Amino acid sequence: MRGWWRTGGCNLWFKTSGVYTVDDDELYLLLSSLIDTEDIRLEPSALAGVAGPVRLFKEPAGQKYLEANNLKHKTSNATHIAWATGGSMVPAEVMASYYKKGLNIPVTRK
């Protein structure tokens, strides 16, 4: 795994303090929710960054991370930026299928 982080002579392994993964269902659910609430269309993978703050502040693992890294006192001044690209490159019919897929995922799923 360490080899993957070596990019352009920079070793990102030592500059990254935490990671998480997002399953496809969550991406499609986020996609449909973003379209419904903000009328913003992004490709599914662009939504992976949106899940981070929720996990960090609402899930036990996120709270543990904040405590272990002495960050709890700094969160009131935190800014989260999600690098969101690609929505305009997705053909309309493909985006419609992504949206429909997201609508069919139960919101109560964890």
The 8 nearest C-alpha neighbors of each residue, nearest first, counted from 0:
[[1, 2, 3, 4, 12, 5, 11, 10],
 [0, 2, 3, 4, 12, 5, 10, 11],
 [3, 1, 4, 0, 5, 6, 12, 10],
 [4, 2, 1, 0, 5, 6, 12, 11],
 [3, 5, 11, 2, 1, 12, 6, 10],
 [6, 4, 10, 2, 3, 9, 11, 8],
 [5, 7, 9, 8, 4, 10, 11, 3],
 [6, 8, 9, 5, 10, 4, 11, 3],
 [7, 9, 6, 10, 5, 11, 4, 2],
 [10, 8, 6, 7, 5, 11, 4, 12],
 [9, 11, 5, 12, 4, 13, 6, 8],
 [10, 12, 14, 4, 13, 9, 5, 15],
 [13, 11, 10, 4, 14, 15, 1, 5],
 [12, 14, 11, 15, 10, 16, 4, 9],
 [15, 13, 11, 12, 16, 10, 9, 17],
 [16, 14, 12, 13, 17, 11, 18, 4],
 [15, 17, 14, 18, 13, 12, 68, 64],
 [16, 18, 15, 19, 64, 14, 61, 12],
 [17, 19, 20, 16, 15, 51, 21, 61],
 [20, 18, 21, 17, 51, 54, 50, 47],
 [19, 21, 22, 18, 47, 50, 51, 48],
 [20, 22, 47, 25, 23, 19, 26, 50],
 [23, 21, 25, 24, 26, 20, 47, 27],
 [22, 24, 26, 25, 27, 21, 43, 44],
 [25, 23, 27, 26, 22, 28, 104, 101],
 [24, 26, 28, 23, 27, 22, 29, 21],
 [27, 25, 23, 29, 43, 24, 28, 46],
 [28, 26, 101, 30, 24, 29, 25, 43],
 [27, 29, 101, 25, 31, 30, 26, 24],
 [28, 30, 32, 26, 27, 31, 33, 25],
 [31, 29, 27, 33, 28, 32, 26, 43],
 [30, 32, 98, 34, 101, 28, 33, 29],
 [33, 31, 29, 35, 34, 30, 36, 28],
 [34, 32, 30, 36, 35, 37, 31, 39],
 [33, 35, 38, 39, 31, 32, 37, 36],
 [36, 34, 32, 33, 38, 37, 31, 39],
 [35, 37, 33, 34, 32, 38, 39, 31],
 [36, 38, 39, 33, 34, 35, 32, 40],
 [39, 37, 34, 35, 36, 33, 40, 32],
 [40, 38, 34, 37, 33, 41, 36, 86],
 [41, 39, 86, 34, 38, 42, 30, 33],
 [86, 42, 40, 85, 45, 43, 84, 39],
 [41, 43, 86, 85, 45, 44, 89, 40],
 [42, 44, 26, 45, 46, 27, 41, 30],
 [45, 43, 46, 47, 42, 26, 41, 48],
 [46, 44, 83, 43, 42, 47, 84, 41],
 [45, 47, 49, 44, 48, 43, 26, 29],
 [48, 46, 49, 45, 44, 50, 21, 26],
 [49, 47, 81, 46, 50, 51, 45, 82],
 [48, 50, 46, 47, 51, 81, 52, 53],
 [49, 51, 48, 53, 47, 52, 54, 46],
 [52, 50, 54, 53, 49, 48, 55, 47],
 [53, 51, 55, 54, 50, 56, 49, 79],
 [54, 52, 56, 57, 51, 55, 50, 58],
 [55, 53, 58, 51, 52, 57, 61, 56],
 [54, 56, 61, 52, 53, 57, 51, 62],
 [55, 57, 53, 54, 61, 52, 62, 58],
 [58, 56, 54, 53, 55, 59, 61, 62],
 [57, 59, 54, 61, 60, 56, 55, 62],
 [58, 60, 62, 61, 63, 57, 54, 55],
 [61, 59, 63, 62, 58, 64, 55, 54],
 [62, 60, 55, 64, 58, 63, 59, 54],
 [61, 63, 59, 65, 64, 60, 56, 66],
 [62, 64, 60, 66, 61, 65, 67, 59],
 [65, 63, 61, 67, 62, 66, 68, 60],
 [66, 64, 70, 62, 68, 71, 63, 67],
 [65, 67, 69, 63, 68, 64, 71, 70],
 [68, 66, 64, 65, 69, 63, 70, 62],
 [67, 69, 65, 66, 70, 64, 71, 63],
 [70, 68, 66, 67, 71, 65, 72, 73],
 [69, 71, 65, 73, 68, 72, 66, 74],
 [72, 70, 65, 73, 74, 69, 66, 62],
 [71, 73, 70, 74, 75, 69, 76, 65],
 [74, 72, 70, 71, 75, 76, 77, 69],
 [73, 75, 77, 76, 71, 72, 70, 78],
 [76, 74, 77, 73, 72, 71, 78, 70],
 [75, 77, 74, 73, 78, 72, 79, 71],
 [78, 76, 74, 75, 79, 73, 70, 80],
 [79, 77, 80, 76, 74, 75, 52, 81],
 [78, 80, 81, 77, 52, 51, 49, 48],
 [79, 81, 82, 78, 48, 49, 83, 52],
 [82, 80, 48, 83, 49, 79, 46, 45],
 [81, 83, 80, 84, 45, 48, 46, 49],
 [84, 82, 45, 81, 41, 46, 85, 48],
 [85, 83, 45, 86, 41, 82, 42, 87],
 [84, 86, 88, 42, 87, 41, 89, 83],
 [41, 87, 85, 42, 40, 88, 89, 84],
 [86, 88, 85, 89, 40, 41, 90, 84],
 [87, 89, 85, 86, 90, 42, 84, 41],
 [88, 90, 86, 87, 94, 91, 93, 85],
 [89, 91, 93, 92, 94, 88, 87, 95],
 [92, 90, 94, 93, 95, 89, 96, 87],
 [93, 91, 95, 94, 90, 96, 89, 97],
 [92, 94, 96, 90, 95, 91, 97, 89],
 [95, 93, 97, 91, 96, 92, 98, 89],
 [96, 94, 98, 92, 93, 97, 91, 99],
 [95, 97, 99, 93, 94, 98, 100, 92],
 [98, 96, 94, 100, 95, 99, 27, 101],
 [99, 97, 31, 95, 101, 96, 100, 94],
 [100, 98, 102, 96, 101, 97, 95, 103],
 [99, 101, 97, 103, 98, 102, 96, 27],
 [102, 100, 28, 27, 98, 31, 99, 103],
 [101, 103, 99, 100, 104, 31, 98, 28],
 [102, 104, 100, 101, 105, 99, 28, 98],
 [103, 105, 101, 102, 106, 28, 100, 24],
 [106, 104, 107, 108, 103, 102, 28, 101],
 [107, 105, 108, 104, 28, 109, 102, 103],
 [106, 108, 105, 109, 104, 28, 25, 103],
 [109, 107, 106, 105, 104, 25, 24, 28],
 [108, 107, 106, 25, 105, 24, 22, 58]]
